[in-house]
């Protein structure tokens, strides 16, 4: 089995959220987590002061880690705003270039999922950045319905990785084509793992074992970049652990684009 790692970029800079309720919600949510003993005092403190940091992302740190561990990850950036993602594409451009120039693939973190015109608008916005040729997408909050994947294919996306079973908290399904686009179901998503590190590891192992038993060829793992810091200690440690665990288990790492090349070589001609 081969592992595909990706990172959704939900937040970039402090000022992006001055006009929404992200920070008040964060303070309330994290204080409740602290009172319910889900996070430590240090984590609570670092989280409640995090809105005062200029950067709301940890992309450089994640680039360093993935590079050191030979993980060809893909970073998805928003071209529209909504559902707590509030940065503008012009502000994102220097960060997107930084990721691309570091040797990593970049794609769209989509908001539109059931309106073809809006989906095409996001696609064209990313095209206009003139950074890369073919690219893929993941929908924000992995939203999709019966028309989403066909619309994404019509827009021109090379691949999507949004199919996910929220009721189970994972999805074990091999990649498949939707017209000219490849769909890579999302196997493991950080937000659907238990809060404590031990339980998160146990669930991850269970999912990967099920994936192997079912004959899954490519497992896709999502980790949000903003979690790669001491304020989210358990999540950061989980990510470091899952990379090491996959390598020790004999799984290799591959990008979406290289996986597509492999898949298309197996399709009979004519």
C-alpha positions in Angstrom: 0.0 0.0 0.0 1.2 3.5 -0.8 0.4 6.6 1.3 -0.6 10.0 0.0 -0.2 12.9 2.4 -2.0 16.2 2.1 -2.5 19.4 4.0 -5.5 21.7 3.9 -4.6 25.3 4.5 -7.6 26.8 6.4 -5.9 29.9 7.9 -3.0 32.1 6.9 -2.8 35.4 8.8 -4.1 37.1 11.9 -6.0 39.9 10.1 -8.0 37.4 8.0 -10.4 36.9 10.9 -10.9 40.4 12.1 -14.3 40.5 10.6 -15.6 37.1 11.5 -16.2 35.2 14.8 -13.4 32.7 14.5 -11.5 34.1 17.5 -14.4 34.4 20.0 -15.4 30.9 19.0 -11.9 29.7 19.5 -11.6 31.2 23.0 -14.9 29.7 24.1 -14.2 26.2 22.5 -10.7 25.9 23.9 -11.7 27.1 27.4 -14.4 24.4 27.4 -11.8 21.8 26.3 -9.5 22.9 29.1 -12.3 22.8 31.7 -13.3 19.3 30.5 -9.6 18.2 30.8 -9.2 17.5 27.1 -6.2 19.8 26.8 -3.4 20.8 29.1 -2.9 24.3 30.7 0.0 24.9 28.3 -2.1 24.0 25.2 -5.0 26.1 26.4 -2.7 29.1 26.9 -1.0 28.7 23.6 -4.3 28.4 21.8 -6.0 31.4 23.3 -3.0 33.7 22.6 -2.6 32.2 19.0 -4.9 35.0 17.4 -2.2 37.5 18.4 0.4 35.8 16.2 0.8 37.3 12.8 0.9 33.9 11.1 -2.0 31.5 11.7 -0.3 28.8 9.7 2.7 26.5 10.3 3.5 25.8 6.6 7.2 26.4 6.8 7.6 24.0 9.7 5.6 21.3 7.9 7.6 21.8 4.8 10.8 21.2 6.8 9.4 18.1 8.4 8.0 16.6 5.2 11.2 17.3 3.4 13.3 15.7 6.1 11.1 12.6 6.0 10.8 12.4 2.1 7.1 12.9 2.2 5.9 14.4 -1.2 2.8 16.0 0.3 0.2 18.3 -1.4 -1.0 21.6 0.1 -4.5 22.8 -0.8 -5.2 26.5 -0.7 -8.6 28.4 -0.8 -9.6 30.5 -3.7 -12.9 31.5 -2.1 -13.9 32.4 1.4 -16.5 30.7 3.7 -16.9 28.3 6.6 -14.1 29.9 8.6 -11.7 30.2 5.7 -11.3 33.9 5.2 -8.0 34.7 3.5 -7.9 36.2 0.0 -6.0 34.6 -2.9 -3.7 37.6 -3.3 -2.5 37.2 0.3 -2.1 33.5 -0.3 0.0 33.8 -3.5 3.4 34.3 -1.8 2.7 31.3 0.5 1.6 29.1 -2.5 4.7 30.1 -4.3 6.8 29.2 -1.3 5.3 25.7 -1.1 5.6 25.1 -4.8 9.2 26.4 -5.0 10.0 24.0 -2.1 9.1 21.1 -4.4 5.6 20.3 -3.1 2.4 20.1 -5.1 -0.3 22.7 -4.6 -4.0 22.7 -5.3 -7.4 24.2 -4.5 -9.2 23.9 -1.2 -12.7 24.4 -2.5 -15.8 26.1 -1.1 -18.2 25.6 -4.0 -19.3 22.0 -4.4 -22.7 22.0 -6.1 -22.6 25.0 -8.4 -20.7 24.4 -11.6 -20.2 28.1 -12.3 -18.7 28.7 -8.9 -16.6 25.6 -9.1 -15.2 26.8 -12.5 -14.6 30.3 -10.9 -12.3 28.8 -8.2 -10.5 26.7 -10.8 -9.9 29.7 -13.0 -8.7 31.8 -10.0 -6.0 29.2 -9.3 -5.1 29.0 -13.0 -4.7 32.7 -13.1 -1.9 32.5 -10.5 0.2 31.0 -13.2 2.0 28.7 -10.8 1.3 25.2 -12.1 -0.4 23.3 -15.0 -2.6 20.5 -13.9 -3.8 20.4 -10.3 -6.3 18.9 -7.9 -8.8 19.9 -5.2 -10.2 19.0 -1.9 -13.5 20.5 -0.8 -13.5 22.4 2.5 -15.1 20.2 5.2 -15.1 17.5 2.6 -18.5 18.6 1.4 -19.9 16.8 -1.7 -23.1 15.5 -3.2 -24.3 13.6 -6.2 -23.1 16.3 -8.7 -19.8 17.4 -7.1 -17.3 15.1 -8.7 -18.8 15.4 -12.2 -18.7 19.2 -11.9 -15.1 19.1 -10.6 -14.2 17.0 -13.6 -16.0 19.4 -16.0 -14.1 22.3 -14.4 -10.8 20.7 -15.4 -9.4 19.3 -12.1 -6.8 16.5 -12.5 -8.0 14.9 -9.2 -10.1 15.4 -6.1 -9.8 13.9 -2.6 -13.0 14.8 -0.9 -15.0 11.5 -0.7 -15.1 10.7 3.0 -17.5 8.8 5.2 -18.2 11.1 8.2 -20.4 8.5 9.9 -17.5 6.1 10.1 -14.7 8.6 10.4 -12.7 7.1 7.5 -13.1 5.9 4.0 -11.5 2.7 2.6 -12.0 2.8 -1.2 -9.6 2.7 -4.1 -9.2 5.6 -6.5 -11.5 5.7 -9.4 -12.2 7.9 -12.4 -15.0 10.4 -12.9 -14.8 11.2 -16.6 -11.3 12.7 -17.0 -10.7 13.3 -13.2 -9.4 10.9 -10.6 -11.2 10.6 -7.3 -9.0 9.7 -4.3 -11.2 8.9 -1.3 -9.8 10.3 1.9 -8.8 7.4 4.2 -7.7 9.2 7.4 -8.6 12.8 8.5 -7.0 14.3 11.6 -10.3 15.9 12.7 -12.1 12.6 13.0 -9.5 11.0 15.3 -9.9 10.9 19.2 -8.4 13.8 21.1 -5.9 11.7 23.2 -2.8 10.5 21.4 -3.0 6.9 22.4 -6.5 6.5 21.1 -5.7 8.4 17.9 -2.8 6.0 17.2 -5.0 3.0 17.9 -7.7 4.2 15.6 -5.2 5.0 12.9 -3.6 1.5 13.1 -7.1 -0.1 12.9 -8.0 1.9 9.8 -4.7 1.1 8.1 -5.0 -2.6 8.9 -8.5 -2.6 7.5 -7.2 -0.9 4.4 -4.5 -3.5 3.8 -7.0 -6.3 4.4 -9.4 -4.8 1.9 -6.6 -4.5 -0.8 -6.4 -0.7 -0.8 -3.7 0.4 -3.1 -3.5 4.1 -2.1 -4.4 5.4 1.3 -4.8 9.2 1.6 -4.0 11.0 4.9 -5.1 14.6 5.7 -3.3 16.7 8.3 -4.1 20.4 8.7 -1.0 22.6 8.8 -2.1 24.8 11.7 -2.0 21.8 14.0 1.7 21.4 13.6 2.7 23.3 16.7 2.9 22.9 20.5 -0.6 24.4 20.9 -1.9 21.2 19.4 0.7 18.9 20.9 -1.2 15.7 20.6 -2.1 16.3 16.9 1.5 17.3 16.1 2.8 14.2 17.8 0.3 12.1 16.0 1.4 13.4 12.6 5.0 12.7 13.4 4.1 9.3 14.6 1.9 8.3 11.6 4.7 9.2 9.2 7.1 7.0 11.1 4.6 4.2 11.6 3.8 4.1 7.9 7.4 3.8 7.0 8.1 1.2 9.6 5.1 -0.8 8.3 6.6 -1.0 4.9 4.3 1.5 3.2 5.9 4.0 0.7 4.9 7.6 0.2 3.7 9.0 -3.1 2.1 12.2 -4.4 -1.4 12.3 -6.0 0.2 13.1 -9.4 2.6 10.2 -9.3 -0.2 7.9 -8.2 -2.2 9.0 -11.2 0.7 8.2 -13.5 0.9 4.7 -12.0 -2.9 4.2 -12.3 -3.0 5.4 -15.9 -0.2 3.0 -16.9 -2.5 0.1 -15.7 -5.4 1.2 -17.9 -5.6 -0.9 -21.1 -5.2 1.1 -24.4 -8.2 1.5 -26.6 
